[in-house]
Amino acid sequence: MRQWRLIYDYPTMGAENMAVDEAILRAVAVGRQPPTLRLYAWEPACLSLGYGQRATDVDWERLAAQGWDAVRRLTGGRAILHTDELTYSVALPPDHPLAEGDVVESYRRISSALLTALRTLGAQPAADPLREPLRSVDPVCFETPSHYEITVDGRKLIGSAQARKHDGVLQHGAFPLQGDIARICDALVYADEDAREAAKTHVRARALTLEDALGRQVGWSEAAQAVIDGFRETFDIDLDLQPLSDDEQAAAAHIRDEVYGSDSWTLKR
């Protein structure tokens, strides 16, 4: 269990990113690949919807005007705008110690490596369980509380989600590095512009970027190295840098074309 695979990926479109995550999950779940940490980015900027989120939350005309892409994730949760960020994914077989127990227990374990990464960068993060049941209907991930969400000074910094499908465990999440955390509101439906501006104010009060937390800019490579070191230190693992296998590349291309690149998937809710 100490030997993991590390994948660095070039920035790519949302449907490709989600297809690659699923292809890795399927390979890891059946033992063709070891537990895998993947670090990646998005080009162009992409709005991702949670698995069960309504597509009617999106203002599709405004999204297109911004030049942003859209995709629906395999995991749950609310919308995230992926831009100026580091994204991580962890794929585990079902019998891995980090996957033991329920989703909340597993989420807490994986979050400990993210906390270590942030401390390495100089932040003072926290992660606490929810004390009240989830009731939020906000469309934005960073407005919605979750178990063991990672915060700095009471504001959400890392949004993550986990799915247990294809006989494996996938968790992925976003480190916003810089920029206006409330830009996402420019692609969502609101009653009027006053409501949109109020939502932006609320998001900025509820969430922040790594630059906000540290008072300095952190590049993708620096953040990625901190995450790698966080996983190595926290779980005492070896991370071997490898590419996707040929089988995973073929599977990802098929999943992209049949699922994540399809309107029938993106608009299914």
C-alpha positions as CSV (number, residue, x, y, z in Angstrom):
1,M,0.0,0.0,0.0
2,R,3.0,2.3,0.2
3,Q,3.5,2.4,-3.6
4,W,1.3,5.0,-5.3
5,R,1.3,6.5,-8.8
6,L,1.7,10.2,-9.4
7,I,0.3,11.8,-12.6
8,Y,1.0,15.3,-13.7
9,D,-1.4,16.4,-16.5
10,Y,-1.4,19.3,-18.9
11,P,-4.3,21.7,-18.7
12,T,-7.2,20.4,-20.8
13,M,-10.9,20.7,-21.3
14,G,-13.4,19.7,-18.6
15,A,-14.9,16.7,-20.3
16,E,-11.4,15.3,-20.8
17,N,-10.4,15.9,-17.2
18,M,-13.5,14.1,-15.8
19,A,-13.1,11.2,-18.3
20,V,-9.4,10.7,-17.2
21,D,-10.4,10.7,-13.5
22,E,-13.0,8.0,-14.2
23,A,-10.6,6.0,-16.4
24,I,-8.1,6.0,-13.6
25,L,-10.7,5.1,-11.0
26,R,-11.8,2.0,-13.1
27,A,-8.2,0.9,-13.5
28,V,-7.3,1.3,-9.8
29,A,-10.5,-0.3,-8.6
30,V,-9.7,-3.6,-10.4
31,G,-6.0,-3.6,-9.5
32,R,-4.6,-2.8,-12.9
33,Q,-3.0,0.4,-11.4
34,P,-1.9,1.3,-7.9
35,P,-3.6,4.0,-5.8
36,T,-3.2,7.2,-7.9
37,L,-2.8,10.9,-7.1
38,R,-3.4,13.0,-10.1
39,L,-2.7,16.8,-10.3
40,Y,-4.1,18.8,-13.1
41,A,-5.6,22.1,-14.5
42,W,-8.3,23.2,-16.9
43,E,-8.2,24.9,-20.3
44,P,-10.5,26.7,-21.0
45,A,-12.0,27.7,-17.7
46,C,-14.8,25.3,-16.9
47,L,-17.9,25.2,-14.7
48,S,-18.4,21.8,-13.2
49,L,-21.8,20.7,-11.8
50,G,-22.3,18.2,-9.1
51,Y,-23.7,14.8,-10.2
52,G,-27.2,15.6,-8.9
53,Q,-27.2,19.4,-9.5
54,R,-29.8,21.0,-11.8
55,A,-28.6,22.2,-15.1
56,T,-31.1,25.1,-14.8
57,D,-28.8,26.6,-12.2
58,V,-26.6,27.6,-15.1
59,D,-27.1,30.7,-17.3
60,W,-25.9,29.1,-20.4
61,E,-25.9,32.3,-22.5
62,R,-23.8,34.1,-20.0
63,L,-21.5,31.0,-19.7
64,A,-20.9,31.1,-23.4
65,A,-20.3,34.8,-23.4
66,Q,-17.5,34.3,-20.8
67,G,-15.9,31.7,-23.0
68,W,-16.2,29.1,-20.3
69,D,-16.8,25.4,-20.7
70,A,-19.2,23.2,-18.7
71,V,-19.2,19.6,-17.5
72,R,-21.1,17.4,-15.0
73,R,-18.9,15.6,-12.4
74,L,-19.1,12.0,-11.3
75,T,-19.1,13.3,-7.8
76,G,-21.8,15.2,-5.9
77,G,-21.8,18.7,-4.5
78,R,-22.4,22.1,-6.1
79,A,-20.9,24.1,-8.9
80,I,-17.3,25.0,-9.1
81,L,-15.6,27.3,-11.6
82,H,-12.2,25.7,-12.4
83,T,-9.8,28.5,-13.3
84,D,-6.5,29.7,-11.8
85,E,-6.5,26.6,-9.7
86,L,-4.7,23.3,-8.9
87,T,-7.0,20.3,-9.0
88,Y,-6.2,17.0,-7.4
89,S,-7.8,13.6,-7.6
90,V,-7.2,10.5,-5.6
91,A,-8.3,7.0,-6.8
92,L,-8.3,4.1,-4.4
93,P,-9.3,0.4,-4.5
94,P,-12.2,-0.5,-2.2
95,D,-10.0,-2.3,0.4
96,H,-7.5,0.5,0.8
97,P,-7.1,1.8,4.4
98,L,-7.9,5.4,3.4
99,A,-11.2,4.1,2.0
100,E,-12.3,2.3,5.2
101,G,-15.6,3.3,6.8
102,D,-18.1,5.7,5.3
103,V,-17.5,8.6,2.9
104,V,-17.1,11.1,5.8
105,E,-14.5,9.0,7.5
106,S,-12.5,8.6,4.3
107,Y,-12.9,12.2,3.4
108,R,-11.5,13.2,6.8
109,R,-8.4,11.0,6.3
110,I,-7.6,12.3,2.8
111,S,-8.2,15.9,4.0
112,S,-5.3,15.4,6.5
113,A,-2.8,15.4,3.6
114,L,-4.4,18.6,2.2
115,L,-4.0,20.3,5.6
116,T,-0.4,19.3,5.7
117,A,0.1,20.7,2.2
118,L,-1.4,24.0,3.2
119,R,0.7,24.3,6.3
120,T,3.8,23.7,4.2
121,L,2.8,26.7,2.1
122,G,2.4,28.8,5.3
123,A,-1.3,28.7,5.8
124,Q,-3.1,27.9,9.1
125,P,-6.0,25.8,7.9
126,A,-8.8,24.0,9.8
127,A,-11.1,21.1,9.0
128,D,-14.1,20.3,11.3
129,P,-17.1,18.1,11.0
130,L,-20.5,19.7,10.4
131,R,-22.5,20.3,13.6
132,E,-25.8,20.6,11.8
133,P,-27.4,18.7,8.9
134,L,-26.8,20.0,5.4
135,R,-29.6,22.3,4.3
136,S,-28.0,24.6,1.8
137,V,-29.6,24.9,-1.7
138,D,-27.0,27.4,-2.9
139,P,-25.7,26.5,-6.4
140,V,-22.1,27.4,-5.6
141,C,-19.8,24.8,-3.9
142,F,-17.9,27.4,-1.9
143,E,-21.1,28.7,-0.4
144,T,-22.2,25.2,0.7
145,P,-20.9,23.7,4.0
146,S,-19.6,20.2,4.0
147,H,-18.0,17.7,6.4
148,Y,-14.3,18.5,7.1
149,E,-14.3,21.3,4.6
150,I,-10.9,23.0,4.7
151,T,-11.0,26.6,5.9
152,V,-8.7,29.5,6.7
153,D,-9.9,32.1,9.1
154,G,-13.4,30.6,8.8
155,R,-13.6,30.9,5.0
156,K,-13.6,27.9,2.7
157,L,-10.4,27.3,0.8
158,I,-10.6,23.8,-0.7
159,G,-13.8,22.3,-2.1
160,S,-13.7,18.5,-2.5
161,A,-16.2,15.7,-3.3
162,Q,-16.0,11.9,-3.2
163,A,-17.8,9.2,-5.1
164,R,-17.8,5.4,-4.5
165,K,-18.5,4.0,-8.0
166,H,-17.1,1.3,-10.3
167,D,-16.0,-0.6,-7.2
168,G,-13.6,2.0,-6.2
169,V,-13.2,5.4,-4.5
170,L,-12.6,8.7,-6.2
171,Q,-12.1,12.0,-4.4
172,H,-11.2,15.2,-6.2
173,G,-11.1,18.8,-5.3
174,A,-9.9,22.3,-6.1
175,F,-7.3,24.6,-4.7
176,P,-8.2,28.1,-6.0
177,L,-4.9,29.9,-6.4
178,Q,-5.8,33.4,-7.2
179,G,-8.4,35.7,-8.8
180,D,-12.0,36.6,-7.8
181,I,-13.6,33.6,-6.1
182,A,-17.0,35.1,-6.9
183,R,-16.5,35.0,-10.7
184,I,-18.6,31.8,-10.8
185,C,-21.8,33.9,-10.2
186,D,-21.4,35.4,-13.7
187,A,-22.5,32.0,-15.1
188,L,-25.4,31.2,-12.8
189,V,-29.0,32.1,-12.8
190,Y,-30.2,34.8,-10.5
191,A,-33.5,36.8,-10.3
192,D,-31.8,40.0,-11.3
193,E,-28.4,41.8,-11.2
194,D,-28.9,42.9,-7.6
195,A,-29.3,39.3,-6.6
196,R,-26.2,38.4,-8.6
197,E,-24.1,41.1,-6.8
198,A,-25.4,40.0,-3.4
199,A,-24.4,36.4,-4.2
200,K,-20.9,37.6,-5.1
201,T,-20.6,39.4,-1.8
202,H,-21.7,36.3,0.0
203,V,-19.3,34.0,-1.8
204,R,-16.4,36.4,-1.1
205,A,-17.3,36.4,2.6
206,R,-17.6,32.6,2.7
207,A,-14.6,31.6,0.6
208,L,-11.1,32.7,-0.4
209,T,-8.2,31.8,-2.6
210,L,-4.7,30.6,-1.6
211,E,-3.4,34.1,-2.5
212,D,-6.0,35.6,-0.1
213,A,-4.9,33.2,2.6
214,L,-1.2,33.7,2.3
215,G,-0.9,37.3,1.1
216,R,1.2,36.2,-1.8
217,Q,0.8,34.4,-5.1
218,V,1.4,30.7,-5.3
219,G,2.1,29.1,-8.7
220,W,0.6,25.8,-9.9
221,S,4.0,24.0,-9.6
222,E,4.6,25.2,-6.0
223,A,1.1,24.2,-4.9
224,A,1.5,20.8,-6.7
225,Q,4.7,20.1,-4.9
226,A,3.1,21.0,-1.5
227,V,0.3,18.5,-2.2
228,I,2.8,15.8,-3.2
229,D,4.8,16.4,0.0
230,G,1.6,16.5,2.0
231,F,0.6,13.0,0.8
232,R,4.1,11.6,1.2
233,E,4.5,12.9,4.7
234,T,0.9,12.2,6.0
235,F,0.6,8.7,4.6
236,D,4.2,7.5,4.4
237,I,3.9,6.6,0.8
238,D,6.2,6.5,-2.3
239,L,4.9,8.4,-5.3
240,D,6.2,7.2,-8.6
241,L,5.6,9.7,-11.5
242,Q,4.1,7.9,-14.4
243,P,1.8,8.7,-17.4
244,L,-1.6,7.2,-18.1
245,S,-1.4,3.7,-19.5
246,D,-2.4,3.0,-23.1
247,D,-5.5,1.3,-21.8
248,E,-6.4,4.2,-19.6
249,Q,-6.0,6.7,-22.5
250,A,-8.3,4.6,-24.7
251,A,-10.8,4.3,-21.9
252,A,-10.7,8.0,-21.2
253,A,-11.3,8.8,-24.9
254,H,-14.3,6.5,-24.9
255,I,-15.8,7.9,-21.7
256,R,-15.2,11.5,-22.8
257,D,-17.1,10.9,-26.1
258,E,-19.9,8.8,-24.6
259,V,-20.4,10.6,-21.3
260,Y,-18.8,13.8,-20.2
261,G,-18.7,15.4,-23.7
262,S,-22.4,14.6,-24.2
263,D,-25.2,17.0,-23.7
264,S,-27.4,14.1,-22.5
265,W,-25.0,13.7,-19.5
266,T,-24.4,17.4,-18.8
267,L,-28.1,18.3,-19.0
268,K,-29.4,15.1,-17.5
269,R,-30.8,16.9,-14.4
